[in-house]
């Protein structure tokens, strides 16, 4: 593989020159990039069906160790050897190698942080999660992933499709870390927890479309098309969707992921109407003013206040309409 350009990289307390190595990832996952809804996990077996899904990228913000240790993330694995660059590039590992998932974790967390910064967080606006987190691959034996606020780390599960094979799952979990950075301990009630899950789904869609372009072979509103093939029977395979018709409070079921679809559909509507940059700026900036146990209605009012700050009366009217149509104001 070709080696990237030489750049100056700042690590905490250090200024050093390093290369930006290349690596192989799913972009963001094989179902979305190929449109092949018949792909199956097959116990991590690689095959020719996945060949068109592999994508060469440049890894940025690394330190000079040759490992996946960078400004915003260090990726680790319990079961496999640490990914190590060779002659300035990472080998072209595929999904049958543990190192591939380490690369995926590093790349998509860093990409999510770059997206957040592209909106002005850290320059014009308050920084969001500009800290180094630990991401743990294959250290949880169930089909689940989670962020732990007590250790400030993300753990990605390995049952079914390994969660680290789907960029949108990685981004979703990273949003939980960002939520905790903005409001420590966020999500202590059913409604605040549902908002947290919705924000994770929203960021997954926003970041993957920002980086790879809006999908043309699968619905943009379908979250984690690849991870979900292990437990959904109908195509398109979706972990959840952002274009549902659920209404508050009639469609509440008392489960944060399901109830979060009420909030995420409003957020997607806001993004569609305001555009990605203004919509996401409003949505992310609003959370600085959330409480850790916020309600749907309180969070909606706070988001409308953020819309007024960033887009004036027109944006506020748009945001209000999105929430009103779902019973949230």
C-alpha positions as CSV (number, residue, x, y, z in Angstrom):
1,X,0.0,0.0,0.0
2,X,1.1,3.6,-0.6
3,X,2.1,5.6,2.4
4,X,0.3,8.8,3.1
5,X,1.8,12.3,3.4
6,X,4.1,13.5,6.2
7,X,2.4,15.8,8.6
8,X,3.0,17.5,11.9
9,X,1.0,15.8,14.7
10,X,0.5,17.1,18.2
11,X,0.2,14.6,21.0
12,X,-0.4,15.7,24.6
13,X,2.6,17.6,25.6
14,X,4.6,16.7,22.5
15,X,5.2,18.0,19.0
16,X,6.4,15.3,16.5
17,X,6.4,14.5,12.8
18,X,4.8,11.3,11.7
19,X,3.3,9.6,8.6
20,X,-0.4,9.1,8.0
21,X,-0.6,5.4,7.2
22,X,-3.2,3.7,5.0
23,X,-5.5,0.9,6.2
24,X,-8.5,-1.1,5.0
25,X,-12.0,-0.7,6.4
26,X,-15.7,-1.2,5.6
27,X,-17.1,2.2,4.4
28,X,-19.2,2.3,6.6
29,X,-20.5,-1.3,6.3
30,X,-20.7,-3.9,3.5
31,X,-24.5,-3.9,3.2
32,X,-24.7,-0.2,2.7
33,X,-21.8,0.1,0.3
34,X,-22.7,-2.9,-1.9
35,X,-26.5,-3.0,-1.4
36,X,-26.3,-6.8,-1.0
37,X,-28.9,-7.6,1.6
38,X,-28.0,-11.3,1.4
39,X,-24.6,-11.0,3.1
40,X,-24.3,-13.2,6.2
41,X,-21.8,-13.3,9.0
42,X,-20.8,-16.9,8.6
43,X,-18.6,-16.8,11.8
44,X,-16.3,-14.1,10.5
45,X,-15.5,-15.9,7.4
46,X,-14.2,-13.7,4.6
47,X,-15.3,-14.4,1.0
48,X,-15.3,-12.8,-2.5
49,X,-18.7,-11.3,-1.7
50,X,-17.0,-8.8,0.6
51,X,-14.3,-7.8,-1.8
52,X,-16.1,-4.7,-3.2
53,X,-16.9,-3.6,0.3
54,X,-13.3,-3.1,1.4
55,X,-12.0,0.5,1.1
56,X,-8.6,2.0,1.6
57,X,-8.4,5.0,3.9
58,X,-5.8,7.1,5.6
59,X,-5.6,7.0,9.4
60,X,-5.0,10.4,10.9
61,X,-4.2,11.8,14.4
62,X,-1.9,8.8,15.3
63,X,1.1,9.1,17.6
64,X,4.5,7.8,16.4
65,X,4.2,4.3,18.0
66,X,3.0,2.5,14.9
67,X,0.0,1.3,16.9
68,X,-3.6,2.4,16.9
69,X,-3.0,5.1,19.5
70,X,-4.0,8.5,18.6
71,X,-5.3,11.9,19.8
72,X,-8.9,10.7,20.3
73,X,-8.8,6.9,20.7
74,X,-6.6,4.0,21.5
75,X,-8.0,0.7,20.1
76,X,-7.3,-2.5,22.0
77,X,-8.3,-6.2,21.6
78,X,-8.5,-8.9,24.2
79,X,-8.3,-11.8,21.8
80,X,-6.0,-10.7,19.0
81,X,-2.6,-9.1,18.5
82,X,-2.4,-5.3,18.4
83,X,-2.6,-3.9,15.0
84,X,0.9,-2.6,14.0
85,X,1.9,-0.6,11.0
86,X,4.6,-2.1,8.7
87,X,6.8,0.2,6.7
88,X,4.4,3.1,7.2
89,X,1.1,1.3,6.4
90,X,-1.2,-1.2,8.1
91,X,-1.5,-4.5,6.3
92,X,-4.8,-5.0,4.3
93,X,-6.5,-7.1,7.0
94,X,-10.0,-8.4,6.2
95,X,-12.9,-9.3,8.5
96,X,-11.4,-12.7,9.4
97,X,-8.6,-10.9,11.2
98,X,-9.1,-9.3,14.6
99,X,-6.8,-6.4,13.6
100,X,-9.4,-5.4,11.0
101,X,-11.9,-4.5,13.7
102,X,-9.3,-2.6,15.6
103,X,-8.7,-0.5,12.5
104,X,-12.5,0.0,12.1
105,X,-12.8,1.2,15.6
106,X,-9.9,3.7,15.3
107,X,-11.0,5.0,11.9
108,X,-14.7,5.6,12.6
109,X,-14.2,7.1,16.1
110,X,-11.7,9.5,14.6
111,X,-14.0,10.3,11.7
112,X,-16.9,11.0,14.1
113,X,-14.7,13.5,16.0
114,X,-13.6,15.1,12.7
115,X,-17.3,15.5,11.8
116,X,-18.1,17.2,15.1
117,X,-15.2,19.5,14.7
118,X,-16.3,20.4,11.2
119,X,-19.4,21.9,12.7
120,X,-17.3,24.3,14.7
121,X,-17.1,22.5,18.0
122,X,-13.7,23.3,19.3
123,X,-13.2,26.4,17.3
124,X,-16.3,28.6,17.3
125,X,-18.2,26.5,19.8
126,X,-17.4,24.5,22.9
127,X,-15.3,21.3,22.3
128,X,-17.1,18.0,22.3
129,X,-15.3,14.9,23.5
130,X,-11.8,16.0,22.4
131,X,-10.2,13.5,24.8
132,X,-8.6,10.2,24.2
133,X,-10.9,7.3,24.9
134,X,-10.2,3.5,25.0
135,X,-12.1,1.3,22.5
136,X,-12.1,-2.4,23.4
137,X,-12.7,-4.9,20.6
138,X,-14.0,-8.5,21.1
139,X,-14.1,-8.2,24.9
140,X,-17.8,-8.8,25.4
141,X,-19.3,-12.1,24.3
142,X,-22.8,-10.9,23.5
143,X,-24.4,-9.0,20.6
144,X,-24.2,-5.7,22.4
145,X,-21.9,-2.7,22.8
146,X,-21.8,-0.1,25.4
147,X,-20.0,3.0,26.8
148,X,-18.9,2.9,30.5
149,X,-18.8,6.4,32.0
150,X,-16.8,5.2,35.0
151,X,-13.9,4.1,32.8
152,X,-14.6,6.4,29.9
153,X,-14.3,3.4,27.4
154,X,-16.3,1.8,24.7
155,X,-16.7,-2.0,24.5
156,X,-17.9,-3.6,21.2
157,X,-19.5,-7.0,21.3
158,X,-18.8,-10.0,19.2
159,X,-21.9,-12.2,18.9
160,X,-23.6,-12.3,15.5
161,X,-21.9,-9.8,13.2
162,X,-19.1,-8.4,15.4
163,X,-20.2,-4.9,16.2
164,X,-16.8,-3.4,15.2
165,X,-17.5,-4.5,11.6
166,X,-20.2,-1.8,11.3
167,X,-19.0,1.8,11.3
168,X,-22.5,3.0,12.3
169,X,-22.5,0.9,15.5
170,X,-19.1,2.4,16.4
171,X,-20.3,5.9,15.8
172,X,-23.4,5.3,17.8
173,X,-21.4,4.2,20.8
174,X,-19.0,7.1,20.4
175,X,-22.0,9.5,20.6
176,X,-22.7,8.0,24.1
177,X,-19.1,9.0,25.1
178,X,-19.7,12.5,23.7
179,X,-23.0,12.8,25.6
180,X,-21.2,12.0,28.8
181,X,-18.5,14.6,28.0
182,X,-21.2,17.2,27.4
183,X,-23.4,16.2,30.4
184,X,-21.8,13.9,32.9
185,X,-24.0,10.9,33.7
186,X,-26.5,11.7,31.0
187,X,-29.5,9.3,30.6
188,X,-30.7,8.5,34.1
189,X,-34.4,8.1,33.2
190,X,-36.4,6.3,30.5
191,X,-36.9,9.5,28.5
192,X,-33.4,10.9,28.8
193,X,-32.1,7.4,28.0
194,X,-34.2,7.3,24.9
195,X,-32.9,10.6,23.8
196,X,-29.4,9.3,24.3
197,X,-30.1,6.3,22.0
198,X,-31.7,8.5,19.4
199,X,-28.7,10.9,19.4
200,X,-26.4,7.9,18.8
201,X,-28.5,6.7,15.9
202,X,-28.7,10.2,14.5
203,X,-24.9,10.7,14.7
204,X,-24.3,7.3,13.0
205,X,-26.3,8.4,10.0
206,X,-25.0,11.9,9.9
207,X,-21.3,10.9,10.1
208,X,-21.5,8.0,7.6
209,X,-23.3,10.1,5.0
210,X,-20.9,13.0,5.6
211,X,-17.9,10.8,5.0
212,X,-19.0,8.3,2.4
213,X,-21.9,10.3,0.8
214,X,-25.6,9.5,1.3
215,X,-26.2,5.8,0.5
216,X,-27.7,5.0,-2.8
217,X,-28.2,1.3,-2.4
218,X,-29.9,1.3,1.0
219,X,-32.1,3.8,2.9
220,X,-30.1,6.5,4.6
221,X,-32.5,6.3,7.5
222,X,-31.6,2.6,8.1
223,X,-29.1,2.4,11.0
224,X,-26.4,-0.4,11.1
225,X,-27.5,-2.3,8.0
226,X,-24.7,-4.9,8.5
227,X,-24.8,-5.5,12.2
228,X,-28.6,-6.1,12.0
229,X,-28.5,-9.0,9.5
230,X,-27.9,-11.5,12.4
231,X,-31.3,-10.7,14.0
232,X,-33.6,-9.4,11.3
233,X,-35.3,-11.5,8.7
234,X,-36.6,-8.9,6.3
235,X,-34.7,-6.6,3.9
236,X,-33.7,-3.9,4.2
237,X,-31.9,-5.0,7.4
238,X,-32.0,-2.2,10.0
239,X,-31.1,-2.0,13.6
240,X,-33.5,0.9,13.8
241,X,-34.8,3.6,11.5
242,X,-35.0,7.4,11.6
243,X,-38.1,7.8,9.4
244,X,-40.7,6.2,11.6
245,X,-44.1,7.6,12.5
246,X,-44.2,7.0,16.2
247,X,-46.0,9.7,18.3
248,X,-45.6,10.8,21.9
249,X,-46.9,9.6,24.2
250,X,-49.1,7.0,22.5
251,X,-46.3,4.9,21.2
252,X,-44.1,4.8,24.3
253,X,-43.3,1.2,25.3
254,X,-40.8,1.9,28.2
255,X,-37.7,0.7,26.3
256,X,-35.1,3.3,25.5
257,X,-34.1,2.1,22.0
258,X,-37.7,1.8,20.8
259,X,-38.9,5.0,22.4
260,X,-35.8,6.7,21.0
261,X,-37.2,6.3,17.5
262,X,-39.7,9.1,18.4
263,X,-36.9,11.5,19.1
264,X,-34.5,10.4,16.3
265,X,-37.3,10.8,13.6
266,X,-37.7,14.4,14.8
267,X,-33.9,14.9,14.6
268,X,-33.8,13.5,11.1
269,X,-36.6,15.7,10.0
270,X,-34.7,18.7,11.4
271,X,-31.6,17.7,9.5
272,X,-33.6,17.3,6.3
273,X,-35.2,20.7,6.6
274,X,-32.2,22.7,7.9
275,X,-29.4,20.8,6.1
276,X,-26.7,18.7,7.7
277,X,-24.5,21.5,9.0
278,X,-27.1,23.7,10.6
279,X,-29.3,20.8,11.7
280,X,-26.4,18.9,13.4
281,X,-25.0,22.1,15.0
282,X,-28.3,22.8,16.6
283,X,-28.8,19.2,17.7
284,X,-25.3,18.8,19.2
285,X,-25.1,22.3,20.8
286,X,-28.5,21.8,22.5
287,X,-27.2,19.0,24.6
288,X,-24.9,21.3,26.5
289,X,-28.0,22.7,28.1
290,X,-29.7,19.3,28.8
291,X,-29.9,17.9,32.3
292,X,-28.9,14.3,32.8
293,X,-32.5,13.4,33.5
294,X,-34.2,15.6,30.9
295,X,-37.6,14.9,29.5
296,X,-38.6,14.8,25.9
297,X,-40.5,18.1,26.3
298,X,-37.7,19.9,28.1
299,X,-35.2,18.7,25.6
300,X,-37.4,19.9,22.8
301,X,-37.6,23.4,24.3
302,X,-33.8,23.4,24.8
303,X,-33.3,22.4,21.1
304,X,-35.6,25.1,19.9
305,X,-33.5,27.6,21.9
306,X,-30.4,26.3,20.2
307,X,-32.1,26.7,16.8
308,X,-32.8,30.4,17.7
309,X,-29.2,31.0,18.5
310,X,-27.9,29.4,15.3
311,X,-30.6,30.0,12.8
312,X,-33.0,32.6,14.1
313,X,-36.8,32.5,13.8
314,X,-36.8,30.4,10.6
315,X,-34.8,27.6,12.1
316,X,-36.8,27.8,15.3
317,X,-40.1,27.4,13.4
318,X,-38.7,24.4,11.5
319,X,-37.5,22.7,14.7
320,X,-40.8,23.4,16.5
321,X,-42.7,21.9,13.6
322,X,-40.6,18.7,13.7
323,X,-41.3,18.2,17.4
324,X,-44.9,19.2,17.3
325,X,-45.7,16.7,14.6
326,X,-44.5,14.0,17.0
327,X,-46.3,15.3,20.1
328,X,-43.1,16.5,21.7
329,X,-44.2,20.1,22.2
